[in-house]
């Protein structure tokens, strides 16, 4: 295992300032931001200017910054647009680094709910105020702790969206995959990294890394987009490399389908129109787009249609970057915008590959009257997969 050093705050400050100076103030980011409603502070350009003046000109730091720098899902749609049309500012990394600076260098008090989540992750190793010993209580069968494929269930699937976790195990065990539980699992710490608590996350990440590398498994499998992004992008950068191959459950399912091991029976959903929502962590942040679509477009008798904003240009569900926990009502407004796209297509079922996206979109669908069924890909496969 290679242990990497966390970049000093002064170095991060220099990197952030350099990134912000590449902004050409074109404001193209405003048109694609899911939160922008006319105030420049809502879009990336407003956040970057606020941080720039603090770093460059020592502007005072106050609580109003919480409603600017943390008022962001870090979905990366602005970054995708900026790289295509403007200066190519790496807005996601810059916003996350700025949050770290404001908390640790400028000593800004965190948003109350984020402070609670930090406490829970440090105490219970998950953000849901539940003893970590209960992480695997949902298991419908006795899953071993050793196997070729090690299941990294993730906190949301383990403690809130257990339907996703159960479906994942059911599908792969039905196909005789040598699946084992990662019994030593603790929070991947994605939620801490997104909200600025990088220093606090490192020791837990190092422990996960060491236990995974010592597991003798060949593959890590996760059905959580946030865990996938953390393990794929953040762990190598911050704490070291894995000696296992990382697969999202959709990627493993695609491999099994292409090998002929996973077969699809679409009779239950024959004639249904379905669409797919790209989780930001899985899509823009990790470049996984094709696996879910390969499966959905192969279901016999089902009409798979794309929403207008898809793949790199997909709209956010409103959950990420600590936004749901910090600004819950507004986050559901963002989810409603995404559901409206699906409704306009006459879609009956919206499929995603992230338990947090499913939680968010399901709640918005119910509370805002969309009546669109939202399911995880693994839940769908549990109903239609045969050997």
N, C-alpha and C positions, 0 to 999 in steps of 0.2 A: 504493500500500500504506500502511495506517495502522499504525504501530508503537505498541504500547501499553506502558505501564510496568508492571513487576511490582510488585504491592502490597508495601510495606515490611512487615517481620515484625511490627512493633508494631501496624500496622493489621490484619493477619491475626489477631493475638492478640486484639484487641478484638472482631473479628467472630466468632471461635470462642467466646469467652466469652459473647457475646450469644446465640449459637445454643444453647449448652449451657444457658443460663438459661431457655430455653423448654421444656426437658424437665420434665414433670409427674410423673415417676417412676411412671408407670402400669404399666410393664413389659410392655406389649402386644408390644413388639419381641422379647421372649424367645420367644414362641410361633412366630414366623415366621423366626427366625434359623436358617440351615442348620447353624450350628456349636454352637448352645446345647444343652448336655447337663446342665444343672442348676446350673452355676456362673455367677453373675451377670456375672463378668468376661468371659464368652464372648459375651454379647449387647451390643447397642449401648448400653444404659443403663449397663452396667459400664464400658465404654470411655469414655463421655462423663463419668462421674463421676471416673474416674482423671485424665483430662485437666483437668477443671474444678478439682480440688484442687491440681494443679500450678500452673495459671495464676492462680487466685484466691488461694491460700494458700501458695504457694511450697513445696509439698511436694517432697521430694527426688526427683530423677530417677535411676532405676537401670535396669539391664538387664532387670529383670522386665517393664518396659513393652513390650518387644519382643513378649512373649507376651500382651499385652493389646491394644495399639493396632494392631499389625500382624497380630494373630490375627483377621483379618476379610477377606472377599472383596470388600468394598465393593459388594456386589450391589445394594443399595438396597431390598431387600424390607421391611426395617424402616422405611425412609423412606416407602414407599408406605402401609404400615399406620399409621404415625404421623400422616400427613396425613389419613387417613380417620377415625381414631378418637381422636386425642390432640392434642398441641401442635403438630404439624407441623414437627418438627426436621428440618433438611436434613442427615441423618446422613452421606451420602456425601461431600459437600463438606466437612463438619466434620471427619470422620476424615482425609481427605486433607490438609486444612490443618493438622490437629494433627500429622500425621507430618512435614510440612515444618517446623513449629515445633520439634518435638523434635530433629530433625536439625540445624537451622541456628541456632536460638536457644539451645536447651538443650544442644547439642553431644552428643547421644546417638549412640553408635556404631551404624551400621546393621547389620541382619542380614547375616551374611557373604555369603550368596548374592545379596542385593540389591546389596551393594557390588561383587560380581563382575559383575553385570549392568550396573551403572553404568559400570564400567571398559570393558566390551565395547562398549557403545553409544558411549562417547566415543572408543574406539580404532577400532572396525570399523563403526560406525553401524548396528549390529544387536546383539541380546542373545545371539547364538549363536556367538560366538567364531570368526567366519568372515569373511574379507575381503569387503568390500562389492562388490568387482568381480565376485563370483560370484553376485550377487543375481538375475541374469537367465540364468544358465547352464542352467536347466531348460527354457527355452523350446523347444517342439517345432518352431516355425517362426521365420523371421526377422521379428520384429515391428518396425515402424518406430518412430522416436522422435517423430514428428509425426502428429497425427490429431485428429479431432473428439472422440473419447473417449480420455482418458488413464488407463491402468490403474495404479493405486497398489496394488501387489501385497501389501505388508506383509511384515514379517520372518518371521512364522511360516509363511505360505504359500510364501515364497521359499526358506526354508532348512530347514523341517521337514515341512510338509504340501504338498508340491509338486503332489500330486494335485488339490488344490483350485485352485491357480493354473492348471495345465494345462487342467482342465475349463472354467474361466472363459474362457480364451482360445479354446478349441475351440468352445464354444457361440456366442460372439459373432462369431467369424470365420466360422462356418458360416452365420450369418444376415447376412453381409456388412456388419457394423458396422465403421465406420472406427476401429478400435481401435489405440492406440499404447502403447508402454511408457513409463513415466516413468523414463527412463534416469538421471536425476540423483537418484533417490529415496534418501533416508536414513530411518532409523527415525522413525516418527511421534512417538515418545517417550511413548506412552501408558504404557508400563511404568514410566518414570521418574516421570511425573506421579502415578501411583497409589501409588507407594511413598515419596513425599516429596521427590524430587530435582527440584523445579520449577526452581530456579536453573540447574541443570546442563542442563536440557532446552531452555531458551529459544533459544540460538544455533542449534541444529540445527533447531528448529521454524521459526525465521525464514528459514533457508536453504531449507527445503522450501516455505514460503509464497511466497518470491520466485520460485523456479524454477517453481512451478506457475502463478503469475500471469503469468509471462513465456512460457508454453508455447504460447500461441495456440490452445489447445484450448478446447472449450465445456463439457466435462464431465469431472469426476474420477469414476472408477469404482473401487470397492474391494470385494473379497469378504471383507474382515476387519472384524468388528464392532468390535474395539478401535480400529483405524485410523479407522473411520467415526465413532465417538464422539469421538475426539481431534480429527479434522478439523472435525467439525460443531459441537462444544461448546467444546473447549478452545482451539483456534487463534484463533477470533474473540475470545475473552475475554482471551487472553494475548499474542498477537502480531499479530493483524489479520485482516481479511476477505479472502475469496477473490473473484476476479472470474469464477470458474467455478462451475457448478452441481455439487453433490456428489450422487452416486447410489450406493447399495449395489447390488451385482450383482443382488440379488433385485428391487430396485425397477426396474432397467432391464429385467430379464427380464419383469416384470409388464407394463410399458409395451409391450414387443414382443408379448406374448401378446394384450393387449387390442387392439392395432392389427392383429392377424391375421398378423403376420410370424413369430411363434414358434408352432409347432403341437406338440401333445403326442401321442405314441403310447404308450399305457400297456400295450401287449400284454405286454411283458417282465415287468411287475409286476401283471398281472391277478389279482385276488382277494387281493392282499396288503393287510394292515392296516398303515398307517403313521401316525406321529405327528410332531409338531414341537416342538422345544425352542427356546424364546426365549433367545438370548444376552442377558445383562444389559446389555451395552453397546449392543446394537441395540434392545432392547425398552425396559426401564424408563428407560435413560439417553438414548435418542434417539427413542423413540416410533415405532418402525417395527415394526408388528405384522401389518398386513394383506397386504403384498406376498407373503410366503412362503405364507401360507394361501390366497390367491387362486389361486396356481399349484398347490399340492398338492391343493386341493379340485376342481381342473379336470382332473386326470389321469384319463382314461377307465378304468374297471374297477378302480380302486384305492379302498379304503375309508380315508378320512382321519378319524382320531379325535383328540380333544383329551385331553391328560392333565388330571387334576383341577386342578392348579396350572398355570395358563397365563396368557399375556399379562402384565398388570401384576403378577400374583401368581405368576408363574413361579418355580420353584426354580432356584437357581444350580447350575452344573456343578462348582463348587469351584475354578475356575482363577484368577479375577480378583484384582486388588488386590495382586498379588505373593504370593498365598497358596500357589499350587502350588509356587513356587520356595522359599518359606520354610518351608512345613509340608506337604511332599509326601504322606506317608501319610494325613494327615487330609483332605487335599483329595480323595483318591480315595474316602474314606468318604462325602464329600458327593456325589460323582458317583454312587456306588452308590445313594444315596437317590433320586436322580433317575431312574436306570435302573429301580429297583423300581416306580416309578409306571408306566413304560412296560410293564414285564413284567406288571403286574397287569391291563393292558388287552389282553393277548395280542398286543402289537405285535411285528412282525417287523423293521421298519425304523424307525429314529429319524433324522429329518432335522434339521439345524441350518443356520445361516448364519454360522458362525464357525469358522475352522480351529483355533483354540485349544480351543473347545468340542468339536470333533470329536476332536482329539488326546486330550483328557481323558476323554471319555465312551467312546471306543474302547478306551483302555487299561483303564479300569475294567470295561468289559463283558467284555473278554478275561480279565483277572486275577481278577475276582470271579465268573466263570462265568455271566454273563447271556446270552451268545450272541445279543445283539441287534445287528444290523448298524447301524452309525452312519455316516452319509454327509452331506456338505455338499449343499445344494440344487443347486449348480452341477454336482457330480458326477452327481447324479440326472438333471439336465437334459441332460448330455452323452450319456446313454444313451437318452433318450426324446424328444429334440427333433428335429423335422424342419422344413424350410422350407415 
